[in-house]
Amino acid sequence: MAYSEPFRIKTIEKIYQSTEDERQKWITECHFNMFYLKSHQVIFDLLSDSGSGAMSSEQWAELMLGDEAYAGSASYFKLEKAVNDVFGMPYFLPAHQGRGAENVLFSTILKKDDLVINNFHFHTTKAHIEYRNAIAKNCVIAESKFDDVYHPFKGNMDIEELERIINENENVKLIIVTITCNNVGGQPVSISNMREVYKISQRYNIPGNCFSVNENIRIREQY
């Protein structure tokens, strides 16, 4: 039985159909760094999860339903209810994207020489930490460094190394797990690994967070 997607695409945008020879030339010219490619040189953009796909009819409708009132906006109360329903948090500070939220968060909790441990810091996360003269420490499992070694969750935190770093440093301020670990190839993190990280953060009374790339996914019990 043939399968069709359960939706209709609402907008169509023309794309340039490049040839294989062109793509090989472009990727060589940019030294295999995807960030140096121009958008017209890319047919399928898998570089980011930051809203690069087509918007749904519901999303377009929300643009028209948005309440832009300076105070008492209905849109704010819809957001407040959603945050409370999902996270159970009565107070929140809206941010335009994850990296903006990082900037706000780190400006309030980090000071010089504080240590932040991550499986592998996303580049903007590392920049926001080091901008405040704190230290960003990576702690991803060794298997992530080898292309020829199979592991289903190469983004996992190295639990033994995590505990060793904590025991050797008194200035560990925060533990972060980047769920889609971009800097080791977008590798996933297992739920069991995140639970182990949570147990350690509780044992040493260190705040913990789980970030997905570009957007924050807050595990409420951890922070």
N, C-alpha and C positions, 0 to 999 in steps of 0.2 A: 504494500500500500504506500503510495507516495505521501510524503509529509510536507506540509507547508507551514511557514511561520504564522503564529496566531496574531498577526498585526499587519497594518498597512503603513508603508512609509509615507509620511505627510509632506516631506520636502525632498527635492532632488537637486543635487549640486553636481555639475559636470566636473570630471577629473581628467587629467592628462594621462593618456595611456602610453607610458614610456616603454621603450624596448629593453630587452635584456642587456644589450651592449651599452645603452645609456646608463642603466642602473649600475653596471659594473664600473663604468667610467666615473660616475658621481661618487660612489662609495669609496673608490680609490682616492679621488681628489680630496675627500673630507677625512682621509686617514682613518676610515672605518668608525668615525665618531658620528652617531646619529644626529646629534644636536647641530652639526654643521650642514645638514641637508636642508634645502628649501622646501616649503610645503608642496609646491607643484611637482617636486621630484618624487613624492611619496604617493603611492596608490592606496595602500592599506596602512593607516597610521596606528601602530600598536605600541608606540613609545609611551603613551600616557593614558591614565584612566580618568583624566580631569575633564570630562564632559566633551570629548571630541566627536561623539556620535550624534546622530539625528535626534532631535527632541520629539517627545511623544505629543499627541493631541492634548493630553492632560497637562503637560508642562506648558505648552503654548497657552492653554486656557488660563492657567494660574497667573501668567504674566498680565492678562487682562483683568483678573480678579484681585490683583494685589492692591492693598490699601496703602497709599503713600502719605497718609496723614503724619504730621510732624510728631504728634503725641496721641496716645490712645488708639494706635493703629490696630485694625482687626487682624492684619497679617501677623503682628507681634503675638497676639493672643493665640493664634493658631500654632505658631512656632512654640510658644510656651507650653501648650498642651502636649504637643508631639514630644518635646524633650522630657517632660514629666512622665508621659506614658511609656517611653522607651527606656529612659535612664533612671527614672525616679528621682530626678534632681530638681528641687524647687527653684534654684537660682542658676543662671547661666549668662554667659557673655557671648553674643553672636559674633562670628568672625567670617570673613568672606571666603576663606579656604584654610586648609590645615596648616600651611606654613605661616599664615597670619596668626592663627591660634597659638602656634609654637612661640612666636615672637612675644605675644602677650604673656603666655605661661612662664617662659624662661625669664622674662624681665621681672617677674614677681618672686621667683623661688631660687634663682641661682645667683651666686656671688663668686668672686675670684677664687680659683683653685678648687671649686666644687667638682666632683667627679660624677659623670653621667655614663652609665653602662648601657649598651645597646647590643643586640645581636649584630647589627651592622647599620650605622647611622645613615639615614638618607642625607643627601648633601646639604639641603636647606636646614635640616635639624642640626647637623654638625656646625654649620655656619652660625646659627642662632646661639648655640652653646658657646662656641669659641669667641663670638663677638663680646660676650660677657666675661671673658677671661677664665671661663671654666674649661674643664677637660672632657672631651668626648672619647670614650673607650669602647672599641669593638670587641665582641666576645662571641663570635659565631663559631659553629662546630668546624673542625678541621676538614671534614669531607667537602665542605663548600668550595675549597680551594683547588679541587682536582676535577677536571672535566671527565676523566676516565673512571671515576669512582661513583657508583650508584648509591644514592640515598634518597628516600621519598620526601624528606623534609630538610633540604640543605640550608634552610634559613633558621634552623633551630639554634637557640642559645646553648652554648657549652656550659652545662650546669656546674660541673666541677670547677671550671675556670672562673665562672661567676662567683662562686662561693670563696674561691681563693683570693680573688681581687678584693672582695668585701672584707675578708679577714686581714688583708695586708694594708688596707686603706681606711682611715677614719673619716674621710671626706666624701663618701659615696652619698650623693644627694637624691638620685633618682635612677630607677631602672626602667628602660624602655624596650619594648619588643616591636620591631618593625615587621608587620605580618607578611606583606609581600616584599621580600627583602631585595630591593632593586640592585644594590651594589654587589650582590652575588648572583645576578641574573634573574631577579624577580622570583626567587625561590620561596616556597611556602613554609609556614611554621605549624607544627602540630599542636592540637589542643592540649595533649598531655604535656608537651614541653612548656606551654604557657602556664599550665597549672603548677608545674614544678617551680617556675620562676616566681609565681605568685606566693607559693609556700615560703620560698627563701626571702622574698620581700617582707612577708609578715613576720618571719622569724627574726629578722634584723631590723624590723620597724623602719623600712625604707619605702617611700612612696613608689608605686609602680604604675605604668601606663602601657597600653597597647595602641600603637599607631599603625594605620595602614598608610600606604604611600599617598601623600597629598591631602588625605582626609583623616580626621581623628576618630578612632573607635575607642571610646572610653569604657573600660571595665570598671563598673562602679565600686565594687568591693575593694579594688586595689588602691584607690586614691582617696 
